[in-house]
Amino acid sequence: MMNAHVDINHSPETRSTRATYFVRVQMVKDEAAGIRSFELVSPNGDQLPPFTAGAHIDVHLGNNIVRQYSLSNAPSEREKFRIAVLLDANGRGGSLAMHKIKEGQLIEISGPRNHFALAGPETNLHLMLAGGIGVTPMMSMIPELEARGANYALHYCTRTPENTAFLSDLAARIESKAVRVHHDNGDPARGLDIKALVSNYVPGMHLYFCGPAGFMAKIKEHLGAWPPHAVHFEHFSAPETGADYENHPFKIVIRKTGEILEVSATESIVDVLRARGYSIETDCREGFCGTCITRYVGGTPEHRDCVLSASERQKYLMVCCARAESPSLTLDL
């Protein structure tokens, strides 16, 4: 699961984000229908790298399959990572591979890193909206907010109680009304009234949301009053855009050296950059994670991501998926 409205100035987690290491699967647990959680620990009993609420790890599953999963335990729990995976039989193979993993197995991971971080202490209310498995990053946010003494509210939307993960973890918060669970039984009209909830922005509020494509689109539809800095979201995968893109060759210019590189119709910008020795980090390669944001200083990009705001697109592009409307793009590299 990956993200998000990206903070361009985000700080990396302490550990090198690309280094991989092995962890042992200490526990596998069925959390809800089709949702399985995995508790990961150091094979030698050491503390795991620190992380902040909203962070994710990359799980390397072999056969060039790398998937991103949000950490769902408290950042204070340095002895373990917990992730949760929804089985998608029609997906790209990551969830199928994860659901075959057994307790005691060693798996390779990298991270953690965070593109979906909590706002600071000046926030009056942290309003969180989760759709299905999109609750996982919120599960790490809640204990962090409680440790801060911060004001928060989580609205957790699922189809049925049987599809609702982490109910036992959330029981006390549900009783206190800090968390409200909404079941629509497959009919979104019977679920949470998203429009009513998000239409009235109050200064000092921050909104966080994560879930399936329709859920995300519905929230975004009603955010007219919200300033961009107060909106944070995370996608599972690249949403359907409906656009029928056609690739054309173009050039990229490296600002610092003047080097000109050709990008063919079958290559991405990041492919060309890496082939010429430039180190560019990527995660999703589909324009929804925010990892490969790069500043450009010339030309007109064709943006194909779901991360950057309209104002950010005036300065930045995603080199994993963006192309050029102009004959060339000048990158600030």
Rosetta blueprint (number, residue, H / E / L):
1 M L
2 M L
3 N L
4 A L
5 H L
6 V L
7 D L
8 I L
9 N L
10 H L
11 S L
12 P L
13 E L
14 T L
15 R L
16 S L
17 T L
18 R L
19 A L
20 T E
21 Y E
22 F E
23 V E
24 R E
25 V E
26 Q E
27 M E
28 V E
29 K E
30 D E
31 E E
32 A E
33 A L
34 G L
35 I E
36 R E
37 S E
38 F E
39 E E
40 L E
41 V E
42 S L
43 P L
44 N L
45 G L
46 D L
47 Q L
48 L L
49 P L
50 P L
51 F L
52 T L
53 A L
54 G L
55 A L
56 H E
57 I E
58 D E
59 V E
60 H E
61 L L
62 G L
63 N L
64 N L
65 I L
66 V E
67 R E
68 Q E
69 Y E
70 S E
71 L L
72 S L
73 N L
74 A L
75 P L
76 S L
77 E L
78 R L
79 E L
80 K L
81 F E
82 R E
83 I E
84 A E
85 V E
86 L E
87 L L
88 D L
89 A L
90 N L
91 G L
92 R L
93 G L
94 G H
95 S H
96 L H
97 A H
98 M H
99 H L
100 K L
101 I L
102 K L
103 E L
104 G L
105 Q L
106 L E
107 I E
108 E E
109 I E
110 S E
111 G E
112 P E
113 R E
114 N L
115 H L
116 F L
117 A L
118 L L
119 A L
120 G L
121 P L
122 E L
123 T L
124 N L
125 L E
126 H E
127 L E
128 M E
129 L E
130 A E
131 G E
132 G H
133 I H
134 G H
135 V H
136 T H
137 P H
138 M H
139 M H
140 S H
141 M H
142 I H
143 P H
144 E H
145 L H
146 E H
147 A H
148 R H
149 G L
150 A L
151 N L
152 Y E
153 A E
154 L E
155 H E
156 Y E
157 C E
158 T E
159 R L
160 T L
161 P H
162 E H
163 N H
164 T L
165 A L
166 F L
167 L H
168 S H
169 D H
170 L H
171 A H
172 A H
173 R H
174 I H
175 E H
176 S L
177 K L
178 A L
179 V E
180 R E
181 V E
182 H E
183 H E
184 D L
185 N L
186 G L
187 D L
188 P H
189 A H
190 R H
191 G L
192 L L
193 D L
194 I H
195 K H
196 A H
197 L H
198 V H
199 S L
200 N L
201 Y L
202 V L
203 P L
204 G L
205 M E
206 H E
207 L E
208 Y E
209 F E
210 C E
211 G E
212 P L
213 A H
214 G H
215 F H
216 M H
217 A H
218 K H
219 I H
220 K H
221 E H
222 H L
223 L L
224 G L
225 A L
226 W L
227 P L
228 P H
229 H H
230 A H
231 V E
232 H E
233 F E
234 E E
235 H E
236 F L
237 S L
238 A L
239 P L
240 E L
241 T L
242 G L
243 A L
244 D L
245 Y L
246 E L
247 N L
248 H L
249 P L
250 F E
251 K E
252 I E
253 V E
254 I E
255 R L
256 K L
257 T L
258 G L
259 E L
260 I E
261 L E
262 E E
263 V E
264 S L
265 A L
266 T L
267 E L
268 S L
269 I H
270 V H
271 D H
272 V H
273 L H
274 R H
275 A H
276 R L
277 G L
278 Y L
279 S L
280 I L
281 E L
282 T L
283 D L
284 C L
285 R L
286 E L
287 G L
288 F L
289 C L
290 G L
291 T L
292 C L
293 I E
294 T E
295 R E
296 Y E
297 V E
298 G E
299 G L
300 T L
301 P E
302 E E
303 H L
304 R L
305 D L
306 C L
307 V L
308 L L
309 S L
310 A L
311 S L
312 E H
313 R H
314 Q H
315 K L
316 Y E
317 L E
318 M E
319 V L
320 C L
321 C L
322 A L
323 R E
324 A E
325 E L
326 S L
327 P L
328 S E
329 L E
330 T E
331 L E
332 D L
333 L L
